Amino acid sequence: MRLLWNPIHGTSGQSQYAKNLVWLYILLVVFEGALRKWVFPSLSNELLVIRDPIALLLLIYGIKRRMLWGFYSFVAIATGIFALLITRSSTDVNLETAYFGSRIWYFYVPCFFVIGNIMTREDVFRVLRFFIWLSIPMTVFVIMQNNSPQSSWVNLGVGGNEEGSGFAPIDDHYRPSAIFAFVTLYVSYQVFVLLGLILYMVDKEVRKLVPMSPYIIYVALVCYLISIAISFSRTLVFETGFLLLCTFVFYAIRGRGIGRMLISFIILIITSVFLLQNEYVQKQVDVLEKRFDQAEAAEGDVLEGTLYDRMVESMFRFTELETPTMGNGIGIASRVGIKYLEDKNEEPYITDEEWSRIAWESGFYIGGIFILLRLLLTFHLLFRGINRLWWRDVIPIMFIPPIIMWVPNNNWSLTTLLGLCSLAVSFFISVSNYIPKQQD
């Protein structure tokens, strides 16, 4: 199998067949929304599972070469299949919905480890470089979306929906989704962009292994700062602050690269001040401030009403649910399940709280296994990152922030978010598989 272009082609490691599968997987994660909105809108629902054949081939490849992390993969596959069988035997949930919900566990979770063992550290840097490059035209596109009505082609929703993909308007300004299906996915993609920018600006190893023009890095930095203002996303603001704080802590512990880190922060501050002098950017910042004000009025102060409630209390609200022992059927609270219930004129269960979704679908026993597995994986990767940091290799632990944000309690029923989460785990495994011979 050959591809016209593959940035991880020719690097050391696994066969080119495996590298091509991984690159196709990455491309489909990034461009799934574009395919569903503009290229094949009539196949929007079918495209939700477009990565499944690639995931299956990766799983077969990984099994043959013993790349799966045994405990996590076995529990995920066995419990996912069991949940599928229970759903089909004890509920009236159709096979399509049950498959959509269960495939997360027996296809995608094992692929976390397969992709991580196929890619090398150089591959990860090459993919991050691609993400940085792509963020520049994507920012231009987001500006177009922000300045166009929701009826414009640039703002089409999934399936070619002419009502637009923006939502929660503030002073007639809608939150743009870029090439993704929803703004949440664009915000999550930007985390990888910021992570790549930080590594290129702070870590000498990254620039040496996969060079990139400093001019492109600076342009991408400007685009990222604009995206914070134009997305009107509090989540992106919080994630940016969290990642910058982690960078300072990790490199301070390492004891090297502090000079470059401080210079990078100074550049970031100066660039931000300069951008605020632009009338258009300042207008978007004002809208973002209104978004914070509205949220504070509805939820309370940022620390207690927003961060604590959304990141801590929301995790445990699933204990208040009244659900059958084995749940209402895996996949029933996903978008596919919601559509299935609406077609039957039944009231769907809609929630943004992941643990509540899991418990509603699979019950407290099976759902509890899923939740516990995600927590165990998060702590396992965290301790592995700390161990690498102990040996003065800071790069692996730099991939821990997105893992903390996405693995324990983020919505894996959103296919693109599941894909981005799988990349975060896979990238961490890839960069932590070895310690560089030369440290800066």
N, C-alpha and C positions, 0 to 999 in steps of 0.2 A: 504494500500500500504506500503510495507516494502522495505528498501534498505539494501544492505550488509553493507554499512558504511555510516554514516552521522554524521559529527562532531557537527552539531547543534541539534542532537537527544538528548532528555532528558532535554534540557534547558526549563525554564519557558516560558510561552507565549501561542501561538496558538497551535492548534491540530497537531499531528504528520503528518497527511496527508498534512497540509499546509507546514510544515517544509520540508517534502520530496519534495514537488513541488519546493520550493525555492532552495533546494540543487541541484536538477536536472537542474534547470535553470542555476545555477552558473557553474556546470560542463560543460554544453553545451556551455556556453560563452567561457570558457577556452579552451575546447578541440574541438570546431567546426572545426578549421583549421586542426588539426591532422586527424579528420575524413575525411575531404575533400581531404587531400593530400595523406594519406597512407592507411586508413582503407576501405573507400568506395569511391575511386576516381571517379568511374563511376556515382556516385550519387552526384557529387559535387554541381550541381545547385539545386537539391532538398534539399540538406542539408542547403541551405541558410535560409530556413524557418523551420528548425528542432525545434526551440524553440517556434514556434507559438502555437502549441497545449498546451504547458505548460503555455504560457502567457494567453491563453484563459481560462484555468482552474483557474489560479490565479485571473483573472478578475472576473469570476463568483463567486469565493470564496470571493473576496473583496466586490463585490456588495451586496452579502447576509449579510455581516457583517459591511457594511457601512464604509469601510476602505478608499475609494477614497476621495481625496481632491476635493470637489464638483466643484469648479470653473474651475480648470485646467483640470480635467477629462472630464467635460461636454463640454468645448470648444474644447478640443482635439478630442474627439469622434465625436461630431457633425460636426466639420470642416473637419476631416478626411473622414468621410462618404460622406459629400457633395462634397469634391474634387474628390472622387472616382466616384460618379455619374456624375459630370460635365465632367470628363475625358472620361467616357464611352459614354456619349451622344453627346459630341461636338468634339471629336478627334477620330482618328483611332487607338489609342493605345490599345493594346490587354488587356484582363482582367488580365492575369498573371502579366504584368508590372504594371498596375494600382493598383492591390492588393498589390504588393511588396512595392510600394511607400507609399500607404495610410495606411497600417497596422501599421506603426510606431505610428500613432496618436491614433487609436481606440483600439489597443492592448497594445503597449509598454508603452506609456506615463502614462496611468492609472496604469499599473503594477509597476511604480516607487513607488507609494504610498502604493500599496498593499503589496509588498515585505518589504517596510520600516516599515509597521505596524505589519507584521508577525514576523520579526526578533527582537531580543532583543540586547542590547548592548553587552552582552556576546557572542551572536551568531556572531556579526560582528568581535569581536576579534578572535574568533575561525576560521573564514574564512580567516582573515588576516594571522593568524598563518599557515594555510594550504598554502596560497600563498607564504609565506616565505620559507616553507619547499620545495615547488615545484620549487622555483627559483634556488635552488642549483643544482639538476640534469639538469635543463633547461640550466643553464650556461655552464655545461659540454657539453651539446648537441650543444649549439651555437658555442663553440670552435671547435667541430667536423665539423660543417657546414662551419666555417671560413677556416678550413684547408683542405676542400674537394672541388673537382670541382663541378660545377653546375650540372653536369650530374650524380652525386652521389645520392643515394637514400635519404640521409639525406637532400638534397637540392631540392627535388621534389616540384614542384609548385602545385597549386590546380588542382584537376582532374588528378593527377599523371603526370603533365606536366614535361617532361624530360629536358626542357630548364632551369628549376630551378626557385626558388622563390626569389633569390637575384636580385638586380637591382642597377643601378648607381654605377658601379665599379670604384674604385680608386686604381690605380696601381695593377690591377687584383684582388683586394679584393672586394668581393660583400658584401652587407649589409645583415646579416642573419636575418631570420624571426622566428627562434625557432620553436615551435609547431604551430605557428599562420600562417595565410594565407599570411600576409604581415608584413614587419618590423615595420610599423606604429602601428600595433596592439600589437606587442611585447613591443615596447617602452611604449605604454599606460599601459600595464599590469605591467610594472616595476614601474610605479608610485604608484600602490597599494603596491608593495613590499617595496619601500622606505618609504611609509607612515606607514606601519606596523613596519618596523625596527625603525623608529623614535619614535613611540609610545612605543614600548617595551624598548627602550634604555632610554627614557626620563620620561615616565609617570609611576608612581608606581602603579596606579590603574589597568592598563592593565596587568602588570606582576602578580599582586595579583589575579585578576579575572580569567585569562587564562594563567597559568604559561608556560614558555618556557625556555629551557636550554640556558644560556648565551653563551655557546660554539657554539650552532647552530646559534644564533643571529650573532655572530662574523663571522662565516663561510659565512652566507648569506650576510653580509655586504661586505666581500671580493668579493664575487661573483657579487654583485651589482656594485661595482667599476669597476670590469673587464668588465661587460656588457656595461658600459658607453664607454669604449675604443673600444670594439669589435663591437658595433652596428654602429659605425660611424655616430651617430645620433645627430645633433645639437639640435633637439627637446628635446631629453633626457637630454642633458646638461642644456638647459634652464629650463626645468621642475624641474630638481634636484635643481638648484640654487633657483628657485622660492619657492619650498617647504621648503628648508632649511631656507630661509629668513623669510617665514611665521612662521616657528617654533620658530625662535628667537623672532619675534615680539609678537606672541601670548603668549608665556610663560613668556616673559618679562612683558607684560600687566597683566598677571595673578599674577605675583610676587612670584610664587613658582615653584620649580623644576628647577631653573636656574642653580644650582650647577651641577645637573645631565646632564643638557643640555650642559653646557660648557665642562664637562668631555667627553660627547659623541662626541662633535665637535673635541676635541683634539685627541680622538681615531680615528676619521675619517681622520684627517690630517696625523697622524702618519702612519696609514695603507696605505693611498694613497702614501706617500713618499716611504714606504717600497715596494709597488707594482711596483713603477716606476723603481726600481732597477732590476726588472726582464726584460730580453731582449725581451721576447715575448710581454709583456704588453707595453713596451716602443715602440715597433714596431707598435702596434695598435694605440697608442697615436699619433705617427707620422702621421699615415694615417688619423686619426681624425683631426689633425691640417691641413692637406692638404684639407680635406673636408671644413673646415672653410675658408681656403684661396680661394678655388674655388668659394664658395658662395659669398665671399666678392668681388671677381672680377666680378661676374655676377650681384649681387644685391646691392653692396655698403657696407658701414660699418654695423656692427651688429645691432646697435640701430635703425638707420633710415632705412637702406636698407632691413633689415631682420625682426626685431621684429615689428617695426611700420608698415611696408608695409604688413606683413602677418597677423598681429593681429588687425590692425586698418583700414588701407586703403582698405584692401581686403573685409571688411564687407560691404562697401558702393559702391563697383563697380557694384553691381546689379542694381543700379539706371541708369546705362548707357545701359542696355540691351533693345533691341527691342523685346518684347514678346507680344503675344495676351493677352487681358484683363484677361482671365481665364487660361492663361498659355498654354503650349504645351502638357500637360498631366502629371499627377503626376506619378512619377516613371520613366519617360522617360530619366532622366539624371543619374539614378542609373546604376549599372553594368548589371542588368537584362534588363533595357531599352536600354543601349548601345548595348548589344548583339541583342536585337530585331531589332534595326535600322540597324545594320550591316547585319543581315540576309535579310533585305529588300533592301540592297545596298543603304541605306540613310546615310548621314553624321550625326554621333551622336554629342551631345553637351557634351564635357568633361571638367570638371573643378574641382579644389580642393577647391574652395571657396564656402562654404556652403550656404550662403545667395543668391549667384548668382544661385546656383543649385535650391534652393527652388523657387526663382522668375521665373526662366526659366520653371520649371515644372508647377507651380500653379498660376502664374501671380502675380501682385502686390497687389491685394486685398486679395485673399485667402492666398497667400504666406506671405503677411504682417501680417496676423493673426498668422500664424505659428511662424514667427520670433518674434513678440511681445510676444507671449506666452512663448517662451524660455527665453526671456529677463526678463519678469515678474517673472518667476519661479526662475531664477538665483538670482535676487535681494531679493525675498522673503526668499530664503534659506540663503542668506548672512546676512540679518537682523536677522533672527532667530538664526544664529550662533553667531552674535554679542551679542544678548540678553543673550545667554547661557554663553558667556564669561564674561558678566557683572556680572553674578552670580558665577564667578570663576570656571566655568566648561569649560575647554579649549578643551576637546576632540571633541565636535561637530564641532567647527570652523576649526579644523585640516583637516576635510573632504571638506572644501570649496575650497581649491586650485584646486583639480581635477574637481570640479563642474564648476569653473570659466573657466578652460581650455577646457571643453568638452560640456557643456550645451548650451551656447549662439551660438557658431559658429564652431562646429566641425561636421564632416561628418557622419550623422546618417544613410546614405544609406549603409554604411559598417556595416554589421550585428553584427560583434564582437565588433566594437567600440560602436555601439548602446547599446549592452549588457553591456559593461564596464561602459558606462555612466549611464545606469539604476542602476548599482550596486553602483556607487558613490552617486547618489541621495538617493537610498534606504538606504545605510549605514548611511548617514547623518541623515535621518529621524529616523532611529532606535536608534542611539546614542544620539539624541537630544530629544527623547520622555520622558526622565526623567533625573533628576539631582541626582548624587550619594549622598547617605546619608553622607558619609565620604569623605571629600576632603583632598588631600595631602597638 
